[in-house]
Amino acid sequence: MKDNIFDVIVVGSGAGGLAAAAAASKAKAKTLLLEAMPFVGGYINPYTVKDYSFDTGLHYLGELGKNGSFRKRLEKLCIWERVAFVEINPDCIGKYYFNDKVFCLPKGMENFKKRILTMFPNEKKAVESLIELLKDIQKAAAIGSKGPKHPEFTKYMPFFMKLMKKSYGQLIDEITNNQELKYIFSIMSGEAGLPPDRASAFTALILLHYLEGGYYPKGGSKALRDAFVDAIKENGGIIKTSHRVTKIYKNNGLFKVLTNKGEFLSKKVISDVDPKLTFTQLLDEKINVESLKKRALKLQPSIGSFYAFLVTDLDLEQLGLGDFNLIHTDTVDLNEAFDKWDEFKNFFLTVPTLKDRSCTCAPKNFHTIEVISMAPFEPFEKWANKPSRQRGDDYLKLKLSLGDRLLTKVERYIPNLRKHIVFKDFATPLSNYYWVNAPFGGDYGPNQTPSQMGPGRFPIKTNIDGFYLCGAGTLAGGIAPSIASGDIAGSLALKES
């Protein structure tokens, strides 16, 4: 077989692309993974500068316990044994600050229920109804994923259709008027990139994901990325970085994938590139499907983020921080928190060096801090076509001004932080736009609204023979759904050979 002919070509090396290549190469298919940037990983590629390393998209994962579904996925891909995961304190996976109150998210549905009732003893009926709603959503999603052949599919169809049409906020509104209780049940909105009133009802699955425990890979996101890379290479897969795919053709039953450094042929192609880019830029018109292209053009992107990457010499543990994720909200009205993004009414703070004590992401006696807040693309759009680090003084001044405003909020939890910062850098949605090729710098692929989840997202198996999709545009945004989509895509591509 010629060196440029493969069984499977995967375009894009985000979490989904890495999983797809791992699944295909594990099955002994001749596999090629093409990545436009000089490095692989997408959102699981760390930002490394000087002696410091920061996670850009992976801060914790769920469902990695003994019988966890995500753990089973990693075991299937032969990744589990390559990565050691540290469990975050099960009594406090996330610490949420709101209205001068604090709520610690525990591991386990019953523990979650008991803790809420401790805070809201007069809301027993509403809390029990909300817990039942979570359980129903979990079961409906499981049955829906099995398709019409599942014996309970018809029974759950009306409820499933309700979930498709309503936002998560609307479902909660039907149960309680207590704004603080609504907030507690909506605490994963940031993980969906939307406030509950705009987010799909399936946002609940994010909360359910973490109620099975929170875990962090020893060595950070780099360890998970490298585990995939090693698995792919050990199974004979080939990874080519700095190979930007410019067009995908098909002739005589073979795909021709054209890059800036040559062309490659394959029986099957899996795209980990956002569906909007895949169907409007990459696919040759002769093989493109007009209905898919029209759908892609209508896609609304998710929101991006403003990031602060910090290193400090403070003893953060002495100041009360730990392995938990800290989430600050000025208001229980999450719609307001999202809309007034530049006031940083809502942010997520995590300290990798307290989650992984063996972490080499900073020198001894120093801590890395990552602070993330939602940020739209539009305020930065005029600099979008300029390369990273070459956007000029006005852009830099805007970043520093926003960063200083964010640090003011952070100092509520880490007093005098500014005086003890030994390194700092800020990033905007343009980092996602440039480094990860995310349309409008979105964190989660297409926006996770009711109309863009479930059937509103893109199928893994397309109606282009031999062409598959994976990544945030398919099942859902986030690391775990992206990896699941890649595994499914890689397996389908081989099954249908």
N, C-alpha and C positions, 0 to 999 in steps of 0.2 A: 504494500500500500504506500502511496506517495506521502511525503512528509507533510504536505498541506491538506490532506484529506482525512477527515475525522468522522467518528460515529455521531458525536454530539459536540456542538459548539455552544458555549454559554457566553452571553454578552453582558458584561457588567459583573463586578465582584463584590457587591454588597452582601449582606448576610444571606439573602435569598440566592444569589449567584454562587456563593461559596457552597451552600448546601446542595444546590443542583449539581454542581461539578463533583462534589463529594459523593452524592448518590450515584451518579453516572459512572464515575471512575471505580467506585466500590464494586459495581456490577461488571467490571472489566471492559467497559466500553472505552474506545479510544476517545479521550475527552480533551477539549481545548477550552480554556477560560481566558477571555480577552478583557483587558481593563484599560481604559483610556488614560488613567493617571499613573504616576510612577510607582504607586503602592496599591495594595489590595485592601478590601475591607469595608469601604464606604463608611457607614456610621459606627462600625466596630474597629475602625482604624484609629489609633490614638493620635493626639496632637503632641508631638515631641519637640522640645526645644531646650537647649542647654542640658542640664542634668534632670530635667523634669518631664514627666509624661502625664497627659490628661486624657480621660475618656471623653469622647465627643457625643456618643449616642447610647452607650450601654452603662447604666448606673446600678441596676439590679435586675434580677430575673426571678420569675416564680415557677411553680410546678416542677421543682427539681428534687422533691422528696422521694422516698423509696418507691412510691407508685405514681409519681407525678408524670403527667402526659408529656411534658417537655423533656423531662429526663429520658423517657422511653424513646423520644425522637432522637436525642443525642446519642443514646446507646445504639440505636439502629444505624446511625451514620458513622459509628465507631469514633465518636468525638468524646463521649463521656469519660472514657478511661484516660484521655489525654489532658483533661483539665480538672484541677482541684477547685471545688467551690466552697466558699465560706458562708455559713448561714448567718444572716443578720439576726440580732437578738429577737427571738420569736415573740417576746412581750412588747416590742416596740419596733416594728419594721419602718414605720414612718411616724414622725412627730409633727402634728398639724397645729399651728397657732392661728387662732381667729377670735375676735371679740374678747380679747384678754383671757381666752380659755385655751386649754391644750388637750388634744386628743391623740392618744398613741394607738396606732393601728396594730392589733395583735394578729398572730397566726391563728387561723381556725374560725369557722363560721360562728360556732357557739361562743367562743371567746369574744368575737366581734359584737355579737348580740348582747352579751352580758355587760360589756364595757359601755355600750351605748345606753343601756338601761340604767347603768350607774349614773350617767350624766343626765339622762332624761327619764327619771323614774315615773313621770306622769304620762309618758307617751308609749306605754306598753303595747297598746293595740296597733298603733302606727308602725312601731318598730317590728312587731311580729309580721305585719302585712308586708313591710319592705323586705324583710328577710325571705318571706315566701316568694316575693317577686323575683329576688335574686336567684332562688332555687329554680323557679319556673323558667327564667331566662337561660340558666345553665342547661337545663334539661332540653328546652326547645332548640338551643343551638346544637347540642349533641345529636338530637334526632334529625334536625335539618341537615346536618353535615353528612348523615347516612343516606339521605335521599328518600324517595317514595317507597323503596322496598322495606323501610323500617316499619314494623307492625303498628307503631303508634304515630306514624307520620300524619295520617288523616285526622286523628284526634287532636294533634297539636297544631294543625294547619291554621285554624282561625287565630290562635294566639301568636303564631309565627308571623302571620300577615299584619297583626296589630303592631308587633315589634318593628316591622319593616316601615310602617307609616308614621310612627310616633318618635319624638325625641325622648331621650332618657329623662329629661326634665319634666316633660308632660306626664310620663308614667309616675314619677314621684309626686307631682302635683295632685294626682288623683287620690293619693293616700294621706298626705299631710300638708298643713299650712305652716308648720313650724320651720322657719327659715334656717335655724341652726341645725336642725335634724336633716333638712334637705342638704345642707352643706356636707354633713358627715357622710351621707350616702353618695355625694358627688365628688368626693375628694380625689378621685382618679381622673377628673376632667382634664387636668393638665397633661395626662398621659395620652389623651385622645386628641389634644390640640384644639379643644372646643369647650365652651361652657355647656352645662347640661341641657339648657334650653335649645341648643343647636346640634348637640351630639346625638348620634344614633343610639337607640335603646341598647344596642350591643356594647356600648361603653361599659355596661355592667360586667362584661366578661373580663375587663382589665382588673377590676376590683377582685373578682373571683380568682383570677390568676395569682394575685399576690396574697390572698387569704390562705393559700397553701404554703406560705412562707416566702421570705425574700432571700436571695442568694447573690453572691458576688464572686466572680472568678479570681482566684489567686493569680496575681500578675495583671489584673485588669482586662480590659477589652482586647488588648494585644494577645493575651494568652488564648482567648477563644478564637480570635482570627488566625493565630499561628497554628492552632490545632487543626483547623480546617485546611490550611495550606499544606501542612505536613501530611494529612490524610490523603489529600488529592495527589500529591507528588508520589507518595509511597505506593499508590495504586496505579501509577503510570500516567496520571493526568499531567497536562502541560499548562502552565500559567504564563501568559505574556502580558506584561505591563507596558504602559506607554503605547498601546495599540488601540487607537480610537477608531471604533467602527463608524464608517461613513454611510454605508448602504448595504442592504441585504437583498440579493436577487435569488431567483430559483430557475434552474434550467435542467431538463432531462432528469428530474427526480432528485437533484442535488442543490442545496443552498450554496450560494456563493456569497461569502461575507467579506466585504471590501473594507480594509483598514488603511490608515495613513502609512503603513509599512508593508503592504502587500495584501494578497487575498488568500482565503482559506475556504475549503469545501467541506460540506457535511450533509449527512442524511437528515439530521434533526438540529434544530436551533432553539435555544431557550433564552428569552430576553429578560434580564433583570433590570432593564432600563424602564423608567416611568412610561406607562402606556401612552401618554400624550406624545412623548418623544418617539416612542417605538412606531406608532401608527401614523404620525405626521411627518417624520423625518427619516427614519431608518429603512422602512420597508419600501421596496420598489412598487410602483403603482400597479404593475402587472400581477402581483401576487397579493397586494393589499385588499382588504375587504372594506367596502365603502361604509357599511353599517358600523364596523369597529372604528373606522377613522372618524366618523361623525360623532360617535360616543366619546372618543378621545378628545376631540375638539371642545366638547361641552364640559369636560372635567374641570371642577373647581379645585385648586390646590389647597393643601393644608397650610396653616400658619407656620412661620419659622420661629427662631429663637434669638434672643440676645444672651450671649455667654460671657461669664467672667471666669478666667482661669488664673488662679492665685496660688502663691506659695508663701507660707508664713513661718516664722520661728517661734510663734506662740505655742504654749501647751494647750491645745484645744480641748483635750479631755478634761483638764482642770477647770476649763471654762464651761463645762457641762455638755460638750458635744460628744458624740459617740459614733457607733456604726450605723445608727438610724439615719434616714433621710429627713431633713428638716424642710417643712413646707410652710411658708408664711403667706397669710392672706389678710389684707387690710379690712376686707368686707366679706360677708357671707354671700353677697350678690356677685357670683362669679362672672356674670355677663359684664358688669361694671369693671371687674378686675381685668378682663380680656380687652375691653374697649379702650380703657385708659392705660394701655400697655406701658407707655413711657413714664408713668408714675410708679411703676413696679409695685403695684398693689398685690401681686402674687408672684412668688418665686420659689424655686426648688434649690436647696443647698445640700451638698454631699461632700464628705471627706474620705476619699479613697484610702488614705493612709491609716484611718481608723477602722475601715472595713477589712483591710488586708494588712495585718501588722508586719508581714514580710515584704511588703511592697517596695519595689526599687524605683518607684516613680518620683522619689525625691531623696536627697541625702538624709542621713540619720539626723534626728531631732528637728526635722522640718516636716511640714504637712502641706499636701496639695488640697485645694478647695475648688470645687466647681459649683458655680451658681448659674442657674438657667431661668429665664423668664420669657414668656411668649412675646414675639415681635413680628409685625407684618413686613412684607417686602417693600411696599410702596415708598416709605421714607428714605430708602436706600437705593431705589431703582436707578436713579440717574448715574450711579457709579457701577452698575451691574456689568457693563461690557469692558471694564478695566480689570487687568489681572490682579490677583491677590498681592497685597503689599505695595501696589502701585496706583492707589486711588486718590492720592493727593491730600493736601493739608486739611481741606474742608471736611472730608470724610473722617480723617483721623480726629479732628476736633470734635465732631459729632459723637464718635465712638467714646472718646475720653469723657465728654460731658455726660453721656448716658451712663457710662461706667461709674463715674463719681457719684451720680445719683443713686445707682444701685448699691454701691458700697455704704452709703449713708444708711440705707435700710438694713444692710447686713450687720452693721456695727451694733444694732440692737441686740444681736446674739453673740457677736465677737467684739467686745469693746476695744477701742484703740487699734483696730485691725490695720488701718492705714499706716500707722507708725511701725508696724511689724510685717509689712509686705516686702518680701525680697525679690518677688517676680510677679508681674501682672500682665495680662493681655485680655483684650475684649474681642468678641466676634459677633457679627450680625448675620441675618439670613443670607447675605452674600457669600458667606463661607460655604453654606450648603449648596448654593447656586453654582459656585465655581468648582469646589472640590468633589462634590457628590453628584453634580449634574441634576439637582433637584429643581423642577420647575418652580419659579418664584420662591426658591429657598425653603420650600415646605419640609417640615420634619417627618411627616407621616404619609407621604404620597398624596393621593387624592384626599380631599377633605372628608372626614368621617361623619358626614351628615346622614340622615335617614335615607336620602335618595342615592347616596354613593356608598352604601354598605350592602352586604348580601348580594342580590342580583345586580345591584347598582355598581358593584365593583367588576373588575374584569376576570373572565374565566382563565384558569391555568391552561386548560386545553382550548386552543382557539379553533375556529373553523377554517384555518389555513393548515392544510395537511403537513404534519411534521414540525409545526411551529407552536411553541409554548411560552407562557409567561410565568414569572415568579416575582417576589418582592412585594413592597407595600401597596402596589396597585391591585393586588389580587385578594387575598383573604382579609387583610387589615394592615394598618400601620404598626410598626414596632418590630423589635428584634425577633421575638419568638414566632409571631405569625409569618414573618419573612422567611425564617429558617424552615418552618413547616411547609410553606409554599414551594420552596426550592427542592425540598425532599420529594414532595408530591410530583413536581414537574420532572425532576430527574427520573423518578420511577416510571412515570407515564411514558416518557420519551422512549424508554427501553422496552417497556411492556408492549408498546404499539409498533415496534420495529418490524 
